[in-house]
Amino acid sequence: MATHLKNLSDFSHTTIPSAESFRFAIVTAQWNADITGALYQGAYDMFIQQGTLPENILSFTVPGSFELIVAAEMILNTQQVDAVICLGCIIQGDTPHFDYICNAVANGISNVGIKHAIPVIFGVLTTLNLEQAQERAGGKHGNKGTEAAASAILMADLQRLLK
């Protein structure tokens, strides 16, 4: 595994620009709330660290990861934002439900971003067990929420440069 023992939230090789002029939405699934709450906090903290004003961070919750898709669509239809982050946690169980949900969520989030030509960031953990999720929500592999916010800032900045 390429990420074995690597903290994925290391940005020492990348310059994250100021996010002072941007407006973001964070949509967080309530399922696996301990994990998704940590992802949310990582994203929120990164935005604040990079200069986003608290009033320019819109926060929404949905029941589960599947609902992130429609929420992102609703936000982009009603709000003026530079990027949307979708945060969730899908942990594999004993049935193929995991595969169907992971595929649907990944494709749906991607399609919403393409449709609107606005970054919609996939911050959904798809793990085999709770321990892997914890490792990616502030544990030894960093915080995927922090990474999602960095991606949102970088993509919003790219979008600004291309206008």
N, C-alpha and C positions, 0 to 999 in steps of 0.2 A: 504494500500500500504506500503510495507516494507521500501521504501526509502523516505517516507513522511518527509519533513523537515530535511533531512540528506544531508550533503554535501558529495557527493560521491567521491570527489577527495581528501579525507583525507588519507594520506599514513603513519600516525603515527604508525600504527600497522605492517608496512612492511618496510624492508630495501631494498631500490632500489640500486642495485650495480652500480659501475662505468660503464659508457657506452663508455669510451675512446677508446676501441679497436674495437668497432662495427661500422658497416655501415648500414644505414637505408634508406628506401624509404617511402615517404609520398605521397599518391595519394589523391587528394582533388576534390570532385565534385563541379562544379561551380554553380549548381542550389542551391538556397537559400544561396547565396554567403556571406551575412553578418554572417550567422550562421557558415558556413563551414570555412570561413576565421578565425573566432574566435577559432574554433576547431584546425585548422592548427597551429595557433600561440601558443595555449596551448601545442600541441605536440612538436613543434619546441623548445619552451622554456624549456620543460622538458628534451629533449635530450641535449641541451646546458648545462643546470644546472647539468646534470649527467656526463658531460665531453665529449660528442660526439663533434668531430671537425666539424665545419660548412661544410667543403668540404666532409664529410662523411654522409651528409644528402641530399639525392636526392629528389627533389620536382617535382611533376607532377600534372597537372590538367586534368580533363575530364569533359564532359558536365553535366552528372548527375550521380546519385548513381548506376544506372544499369550498366554504363560503367566502374565502379570501378573493376568489375570482370575481364574483358578482360585486363584492364591496369595492374592489379596485375600479371596476367599470362604473359603478355609481358615483364614486368620488371624482373620477375623471369627467363624468357628465355634469357634475354640479359644482365642482371646486376648481379654482385656479391654483394648480400646484406644479412644481418643477419636476417632481418625481414622487412615486408611491412605493413604499416598502411593504411587502407582504411577509409577515412573520407567523410561523406555525411550527408544529412538531408532530410528525407522524412516526409512530414506533411500530415496528413489524409485530404482528400477532401470528396466530396459527392458521389464518385463512388468506386467500389471495386478495382480500379487501385492501391490504397495504399497497399492492402493486397497482390496482385500479385507481386508488385515490392519489398516489404519488404521480402517476402518469397524467391524470386529469388535472391536478393542480399545476404541475409544471407546464403543461400545454396551455392551460387556461390563462395563467399569469403571463406567459409569453405572448399569447394572442392579444390580450388586452393592451399590452405595451405597443405591439406592432400596429394595432388598430388606431390608437391615439397618437402614435409617434411621440410618446412621452415615456421616459424610463419607468418601468414597473419592475422592481427588484425582487427576485426570488430569495427570500430569507427563511425558507422552510427546511427544517431538519428532517431528513428521512433516514432514521437509524434503526439498527437491529434490536436495540434494547435501551432502557432508561439510562444506563451508565454512559453509553455513547452520546446520548442527548445532553447529559449533564456536562460531559467533557467539552461540548461545543457551545454551551450556554454559560460561559465564564470559567470553565474548567481548564484542564491542561492543553486543550486545543484552541483556546481563545473564546471569542464570543461572536457567533455568526451574525448577531444583531449589529455589532460594531462594524463588521465587514459589510453588511448590507447598507448601513448608513454611509460608509466610505464610498461604496459603489454608487449610491444615489447622488452623492456630492460630485463625484467624478463625471458621472453621466450628465447631470444638470449643467456642469461646467462645459462639457463637450457640446451640449445642445446650445448653450449660450454662444460659444465660439462659432458654431455653424450658422447662426442667424445673421 
